[in-house]
Amino acid sequence: MVYSKIQLYSCLTYIVSKFLKLFSVDGRDLDYIANWFEKVLTLMTGDLYREAGVDLDKANEIVRRIRPLVRTTYRGGVITDIGGFGGLYSLNLQDVKNPVLVSSTDGVGTKLKIAFMAQKHDTVGIDLVAMSVNDILAQGAKPLFFLDYLAMGRIDLDLVEQLVAGIAAGCKRAGCSLIGGETAEMPDFYKENEYDMAGFAVGLVDNSQIIDGSTIRVGHRIIGLASSGLHSNGYSLVRRIMFDTLGLKPDSFVPELNRTVAEELLEPTSIYVEPVLSLLRKYHVHGMAHITGGGLYDNVERILPRACKALIREESWSVHPVFDFIRKKGNISSQEMNHVFNNGIGFVVVVEPSEAEDIVAFLGAVLQGVHIIGDIVPRGPDAEAVEIISR
C-alpha cells in the first residue's frame, strides 16, 4: 500500500508521542529526538503543499514556458520581464500635453463553457483582451499594456500555454504589451478541466482628446462596425438554445452557419483598435460605443446627451447568420435580440454628417461591414434614448 506524505506525517507524530510517554529520556536524548523529528518534517513539508493540491514547481515552469509568448507583445515602454512583483511601463509623453490614463477590466463570461466542451482554449484569450481594449478605445484611448488573471483547480501547463498564446495574440492585434499576470492554482474551487479568467487594460489619451459623447448633437450620423459574430455576450441564452433546446453538440455541423457549433461560438471577438485610432487621427468623432452586454439599446445610450436620441435602422446592415439562427430557433423578439446581443454591430461611432460617407469609405478599406446605421434626432422628455426600427 502507498501512503501519502500527510498520512506518514500523522503516523510519525503518533509514534514519537507514544515513545516519549513510554520511555524515560534525559534532556540530551530529548534534544536529539526533537532535532531528528524537525529534520524529517522539514524534508517532508516540501511535498505537503503539493499533496494539498498546489504545485509550486509547476508555477515556476509556467513562467519559463510563457515568457517567449509574452515577449512577442512587447513594445516601447516595457521595462521589466515577467516574473517580478509588478510590471513596469515607462510612458512616452512627448506628444501628450495633458495625459490621462484610461483603464478597464472584464472577463469572457460563459463563453468559456464552450471552450471547456470543445476542449479548445487558444482563442478565448483574444476575447479577454478585446473586451477591455475596445472599452478604453471607446473613450479615445490607445491601449498601452494588459495584465491577465487565470484561475483553475489544478495547473495544466499545456492549457495555460494555450490561454496565454491567445492573450498574446489579442495584445498584438490591439498594439499593447502583456506585462504581467497571475495564474492561481485553487484546489477544490473549480471543477476538473475548468477555469476562469479576467483581464485588465490600461491606455493613454490626452485630456483634450477624450471622447465621452458630450459633443454629440442632433443631426450627427451613426456608423456601425460589423461584429465577427456573438463576440462574448449572451452565451447563457445561446447555450440554452443550442444545447438544451436543439440538442446540438460542439462538433455538430449547422448547415445554416456552414460550420460546427464550436467553430461559430468560439469565433473571437473583433478588436477595433487599429482602424479606429487611425480614424481618430484624421476625422472628428463625437462619440463611440463598444456594443457588449445590453446590445445597441444600453451601450449607445451611455454616450448620449439628455436631449439626443439615437434612431437606428436595422435594415441598414447585414446581420450575421448566427443571429438569424438564434432568433428563429429560440423564438426571440427583435427587441430582445438587440438588447441581449450585438446583433451584427460590434462598435459604433458618431460623426459629423458631412464626413459620414468619407468615414465609411476610410474604414471600409480595412474592415468588412461598415455602414451608416442611423442618426441623432431630438429626444422628448419621456422618450427612450435609443429607438431601433426593425426589419
Secondary structure per residue as TSV (DSSP state, phi and psi in degrees):
chain	resnum	aa	ss	phi	psi
A	1	M	-	360.0	138.9
A	2	V	-	-99.8	126.4
A	3	Y	-	-102.3	145.7
A	4	S	-	-77.5	163.8
A	5	K	H	-60.6	-37.4
A	6	I	H	-65.0	-40.3
A	7	Q	H	-65.1	-42.4
A	8	L	H	-63.7	-38.0
A	9	Y	H	-60.9	-45.6
A	10	S	H	-65.2	-41.8
A	11	C	H	-64.1	-44.0
A	12	L	H	-63.1	-41.7
A	13	T	H	-61.0	-42.3
A	14	Y	H	-64.5	-45.0
A	15	I	H	-62.7	-46.0
A	16	V	H	-64.2	-41.1
A	17	S	H	-63.4	-40.5
A	18	K	H	-65.8	-39.8
A	19	F	H	-60.2	-44.6
A	20	L	H	-67.6	-29.7
A	21	K	H	-78.1	-36.2
A	22	L	H	-80.2	-31.3
A	23	F	S	-118.2	142.8
A	24	S	-	-87.9	122.4
A	25	V	-	-124.0	146.1
A	26	D	-	-83.5	178.5
A	27	G	H	-60.7	-39.9
A	28	R	H	-64.6	-42.0
A	29	D	H	-65.3	-38.9
A	30	L	H	-64.4	-40.7
A	31	D	H	-63.0	-39.7
A	32	Y	H	-63.3	-46.5
A	33	I	H	-62.6	-41.8
A	34	A	H	-63.5	-42.9
A	35	N	H	-65.6	-41.2
A	36	W	H	-63.6	-44.8
A	37	F	H	-61.1	-40.1
A	38	E	H	-65.5	-40.3
A	39	K	H	-64.7	-41.7
A	40	V	H	-62.4	-44.5
A	41	L	H	-63.6	-37.1
A	42	T	H	-62.9	-42.3
A	43	L	H	-64.5	-36.7
A	44	M	H	-78.7	-32.7
A	45	T	H	-61.0	-29.9
A	46	G	H	-59.8	-24.3
A	47	D	H	-102.0	-10.3
A	48	L	H	-64.4	-40.1
A	49	Y	H	-63.7	-38.4
A	50	R	H	-66.1	-40.5
A	51	E	H	-60.9	-33.7
A	52	A	T	-77.1	-10.5
A	53	G	T	119.0	-0.2
A	54	V	-	-118.0	122.2
A	55	D	-	-110.3	103.2
A	56	L	H	-68.1	-30.2
A	57	D	H	-64.1	-38.5
A	58	K	H	-65.0	-38.1
A	59	A	H	-60.1	-40.5
A	60	N	H	-70.3	-35.8
A	61	E	H	-66.3	-34.4
A	62	I	H	-56.7	-48.1
A	63	V	H	-57.9	-42.7
A	64	R	H	-63.2	-39.9
A	65	R	H	-77.0	-34.5
A	66	I	H	-91.1	-12.8
A	67	R	H	-54.4	-46.2
A	68	P	H	-60.5	-36.7
A	69	L	H	-64.9	-45.6
A	70	V	H	-63.2	-41.3
A	71	R	H	-63.9	-25.3
A	72	T	T	-66.9	-15.2
A	73	T	T	-93.1	-10.4
A	74	Y	-	-65.3	135.0
A	75	R	-	-126.7	177.9
A	76	G	T	-56.1	135.1
A	77	G	T	118.1	-26.4
A	78	V	B	-74.0	125.8
A	79	I	-	-103.0	-41.8
A	80	T	S	-112.6	152.1
A	81	D	-	-82.7	167.1
A	82	I	T	-69.3	156.7
A	83	G	T	111.6	-11.5
A	84	G	S	-85.2	-175.4
A	85	F	S	-77.3	-21.2
A	86	G	S	-158.2	155.2
A	87	G	-	-89.0	128.7
A	88	L	-	-102.4	136.8
A	89	Y	B	-140.3	127.8
A	90	S	-	-96.6	127.9
A	91	L	-	-84.5	132.9
A	92	N	-	-98.7	105.3
A	93	L	-	-107.6	22.7
A	94	Q	T	-58.6	-38.3
A	95	D	T	-108.4	15.2
A	96	V	-	-119.9	114.4
A	97	K	S	-78.4	-45.5
A	98	N	S	-128.0	83.2
A	99	P	E	-68.5	138.4
A	100	V	E	-130.0	128.8
A	101	L	E	-88.2	136.9
A	102	V	E	-120.6	130.6
A	103	S	E	-128.1	157.3
A	104	S	E	-156.2	151.7
A	105	T	E	-137.5	146.6
A	106	D	E	-164.0	175.4
A	107	G	E	-130.2	-163.4
A	108	V	-	-110.6	-12.4
A	109	G	T	69.8	-155.2
A	110	T	T	-78.5	5.9
A	111	K	H	-59.8	-26.7
A	112	L	H	-60.7	-30.3
A	113	K	H	-59.7	-34.9
A	114	I	H	-67.4	-41.5
A	115	A	H	-61.2	-40.6
A	116	F	H	-61.5	-47.3
A	117	M	H	-65.3	-40.5
A	118	A	H	-86.6	-9.7
A	119	Q	T	53.6	43.7
A	120	K	-	-128.2	117.5
A	121	H	-	-125.8	6.6
A	122	D	S	-91.0	2.2
A	123	T	S	-117.3	-20.6
A	124	V	H	-65.6	-21.5
A	125	G	H	-65.3	-33.2
A	126	I	H	-64.6	-43.1
A	127	D	H	-58.4	-42.2
A	128	L	H	-59.1	-46.0
A	129	V	H	-66.4	-45.5
A	130	A	H	-57.7	-42.4
A	131	M	H	-61.5	-33.8
A	132	S	H	-89.2	-43.6
A	133	V	H	-69.5	-33.9
A	134	N	H	-66.1	-32.4
A	135	D	H	-66.4	-46.9
A	136	I	H	-73.4	-28.0
A	137	L	H	-60.2	-35.8
A	138	A	T	-62.4	-13.7
A	139	Q	T	-107.6	12.2
A	140	G	T	89.8	7.1
A	141	A	-	-87.7	144.7
A	142	K	E	-92.0	121.7
A	143	P	E	-61.9	134.3
A	144	L	E	-104.3	-54.1
A	145	F	E	-147.0	166.1
A	146	F	E	-139.7	145.4
A	147	L	E	-129.9	151.0
A	148	D	E	-126.5	157.1
A	149	Y	E	-131.2	121.5
A	150	L	E	-117.3	137.8
A	151	A	E	-137.4	137.2
A	152	M	E	-155.1	163.6
A	153	G	S	-68.1	-47.8
A	154	R	S	-131.1	134.6
A	155	I	-	-69.3	124.2
A	156	D	-	-111.8	110.2
A	157	L	H	-59.7	-42.4
A	158	D	H	-65.7	-39.4
A	159	L	H	-63.6	-47.3
A	160	V	H	-61.4	-39.8
A	161	E	H	-62.5	-40.0
A	162	Q	H	-64.2	-43.6
A	163	L	H	-63.2	-45.0
A	164	V	H	-68.5	-32.5
A	165	A	H	-60.7	-40.4
A	166	G	H	-66.5	-41.9
A	167	I	H	-62.4	-43.5
A	168	A	H	-62.5	-40.3
A	169	A	H	-62.7	-41.3
A	170	G	H	-63.7	-41.6
A	171	C	H	-62.9	-39.4
A	172	K	H	-66.3	-37.5
A	173	R	H	-65.5	-33.5
A	174	A	H	-88.4	-7.9
A	175	G	T	71.0	29.4
A	176	C	-	-123.2	164.6
A	177	S	E	-101.2	137.2
A	178	L	E	-88.4	105.7
A	179	I	E	-108.6	0.6
A	180	G	E	174.8	175.8
A	181	G	E	175.4	-174.7
A	182	E	E	-143.4	133.3
A	183	T	E	-116.4	112.0
A	184	A	E	-101.8	126.0
A	185	E	E	-98.1	115.8
A	186	M	-	-128.5	85.2
A	187	P	T	-57.9	141.5
A	188	D	T	70.0	3.2
A	189	F	T	-96.4	-35.2
A	190	Y	S	-118.4	152.9
A	191	K	-	-67.5	159.5
A	192	E	T	-60.2	135.5
A	193	N	T	66.9	20.0
A	194	E	-	-118.9	160.5
A	195	Y	E	-159.9	172.3
A	196	D	E	-135.5	159.9
A	197	M	E	-147.8	147.9
A	198	A	E	-138.8	152.3
A	199	G	E	-130.8	155.2
A	200	F	E	-137.7	121.9
A	201	A	E	-118.5	143.4
A	202	V	E	-128.9	132.5
A	203	G	E	-130.9	177.0
A	204	L	E	-131.6	138.4
A	205	V	E	-147.3	145.9
A	206	D	E	-71.4	139.9
A	207	N	G	-53.1	-36.7
A	208	S	G	-73.3	-13.3
A	209	Q	G	-107.2	5.9
A	210	I	-	-62.9	135.2
A	211	I	-	-111.7	112.9
A	212	D	-	-128.7	6.6
A	213	G	S	86.5	-4.4
A	214	S	T	-66.8	-19.7
A	215	T	T	-98.7	6.8
A	216	I	-	-67.0	135.2
A	217	R	-	-134.6	160.7
A	218	V	T	-58.7	134.3
A	219	G	T	105.3	-20.3
A	220	H	-	-66.9	155.7
A	221	R	E	-108.2	152.2
A	222	I	E	-109.4	124.4
A	223	I	E	-112.0	132.1
A	224	G	E	-107.7	137.7
A	225	L	E	-105.2	127.6
A	226	A	E	-61.8	146.6
A	227	S	-	-88.8	165.4
A	228	S	S	-86.4	-5.9
A	229	G	S	152.9	-136.5
A	230	L	S	-71.3	-18.9
A	231	H	T	59.2	-119.8
A	232	S	T	-133.1	30.2
A	233	N	S	-131.7	150.4
A	234	G	-	82.7	13.4
A	235	Y	H	-73.0	-23.3
A	236	S	H	-64.1	-40.9
A	237	L	H	-72.5	-41.4
A	238	V	H	-61.5	-44.0
A	239	R	H	-63.0	-38.5
A	240	R	I	-62.6	-43.1
A	241	I	I	-68.9	-49.0
A	242	M	I	-66.7	-47.0
A	243	F	I	-97.9	-38.9
A	244	D	I	-84.5	-51.9
A	245	T	I	-72.6	-49.1
A	246	L	S	-92.2	-15.2
A	247	G	-	68.5	26.5
A	248	L	-	-80.5	163.0
A	249	K	-	-116.0	163.3
A	250	P	T	-55.0	-34.2
A	251	D	T	-94.4	9.2
A	252	S	-	-69.1	131.6
A	253	F	E	-85.2	131.6
A	254	V	E	-111.0	108.8
A	255	P	T	-56.8	-38.8
A	256	E	T	-62.9	-24.8
A	257	L	T	-104.4	-13.7
A	258	N	T	59.0	33.5
A	259	R	E	-164.7	172.3
A	260	T	E	-77.5	165.7
A	261	V	H	-58.8	-47.6
A	262	A	H	-62.7	-41.4
A	263	E	H	-60.9	-40.5
A	264	E	H	-71.6	-47.7
A	265	L	H	-74.8	-19.6
A	266	L	T	-100.4	10.2
A	267	E	-	-58.2	125.4
A	268	P	-	-65.7	150.3
A	269	T	-	-64.7	136.8
A	270	S	-	-66.6	142.0
A	271	I	-	-111.0	119.4
A	272	Y	-	-100.0	8.2
A	273	V	H	-58.0	-56.0
A	274	E	H	-61.7	-51.2
A	275	P	H	-66.5	-35.4
A	276	V	H	-72.5	-39.4
A	277	L	H	-62.5	-38.1
A	278	S	H	-62.9	-39.7
A	279	L	H	-61.2	-43.6
A	280	L	H	-66.2	-27.4
A	281	R	H	-73.7	-17.9
A	282	K	H	-115.3	-29.8
A	283	Y	S	-126.3	162.3
A	284	H	-	-91.5	117.4
A	285	V	E	-113.0	131.7
A	286	H	E	-95.9	-24.3
A	287	G	E	-163.5	150.5
A	288	M	E	-142.8	147.8
A	289	A	E	-141.0	134.6
A	290	H	E	-90.9	121.6
A	291	I	-	-89.6	99.0
A	292	T	-	-119.4	-139.9
A	293	G	T	-58.4	132.2
A	294	G	T	101.8	-12.4
A	295	G	H	61.4	-158.6
A	296	L	H	-64.3	-34.4
A	297	Y	H	-59.2	-57.7
A	298	D	H	-76.9	-37.2
A	299	N	H	-78.7	-35.6
A	300	V	H	-70.3	-36.1
A	301	E	H	-58.4	-31.6
A	302	R	T	-61.9	-22.5
A	303	I	T	-107.7	0.5
A	304	L	-	-89.7	133.7
A	305	P	-	-63.1	158.7
A	306	R	T	-58.9	-32.0
A	307	A	T	-86.7	-0.1
A	308	C	E	-113.4	144.8
A	309	K	E	-127.2	141.3
A	310	A	E	-95.7	119.0
A	311	L	E	-104.0	109.7
A	312	I	E	-113.6	133.8
A	313	R	E	-107.5	112.6
A	314	E	G	-64.5	-25.8
A	315	E	G	-75.8	-3.9
A	316	S	G	-80.9	-7.4
A	317	W	S	-138.0	159.1
A	318	S	-	-86.4	121.6
A	319	V	-	-79.6	134.4
A	320	H	-	-58.6	140.7
A	321	P	H	-53.9	-30.8
A	322	V	H	-63.0	-30.7
A	323	F	H	-74.0	-39.5
A	324	D	H	-63.3	-40.0
A	325	F	H	-62.8	-47.9
A	326	I	H	-65.3	-42.5
A	327	R	H	-61.0	-45.2
A	328	K	H	-71.6	-47.2
A	329	K	H	-70.8	-29.9
A	330	G	H	-96.7	-2.6
A	331	N	T	53.9	52.9
A	332	I	-	-101.5	136.2
A	333	S	-	-70.2	157.9
A	334	S	H	-60.8	-38.4
A	335	Q	H	-63.1	-44.3
A	336	E	H	-69.1	-34.5
A	337	M	H	-57.8	-42.8
A	338	N	H	-79.9	-7.7
A	339	H	H	-100.1	-23.0
A	340	V	H	-102.0	-41.9
A	341	F	S	-111.3	166.1
A	342	N	-	-74.1	-18.8
A	343	N	T	55.2	31.5
A	344	G	T	105.2	-10.4
A	345	I	E	-118.5	116.1
A	346	G	E	-96.5	-19.9
A	347	F	E	-154.0	143.6
A	348	V	E	-127.5	139.7
A	349	V	E	-126.9	142.7
A	350	V	E	-110.9	125.1
A	351	V	E	-135.1	170.6
A	352	E	-	-63.8	140.0
A	353	P	G	-62.1	-32.0
A	354	S	G	-71.5	-18.0
A	355	E	G	-108.2	-2.2
A	356	A	H	-59.1	-49.3
A	357	E	H	-63.8	-41.1
A	358	D	H	-63.6	-38.1
A	359	I	H	-67.5	-39.6
A	360	V	H	-59.5	-43.6
A	361	A	H	-66.8	-39.7
A	362	F	H	-63.6	-49.9
A	363	L	H	-71.9	-33.7
A	364	G	H	-64.0	-18.5
A	365	A	T	-72.0	-21.2
A	366	V	T	-123.2	-11.7
A	367	L	S	-127.6	145.8
A	368	Q	S	-92.4	136.7
A	369	G	-	82.6	59.0
A	370	V	E	-113.4	122.8
A	371	H	E	-141.4	149.5
A	372	I	E	-77.8	116.6
A	373	I	E	-111.0	-2.6
A	374	G	E	174.3	-172.2
A	375	D	E	-138.6	159.0
A	376	I	E	-93.2	122.3
A	377	V	E	-124.7	168.1
A	378	P	E	-64.6	146.2
A	379	R	-	-114.5	127.5
A	380	G	-	-73.2	170.5
A	381	P	T	-57.0	-38.8
A	382	D	T	-112.6	14.3
A	383	A	-	-80.8	153.8
A	384	E	-	-69.8	150.4
A	385	A	S	-72.5	-28.2
A	386	V	E	-132.1	129.0
A	387	E	E	-121.5	128.7
A	388	I	E	-115.0	118.4
A	389	I	E	-85.4	111.5
A	390	S	-	-73.4	164.3
A	391	R	-	-64.1	360.0
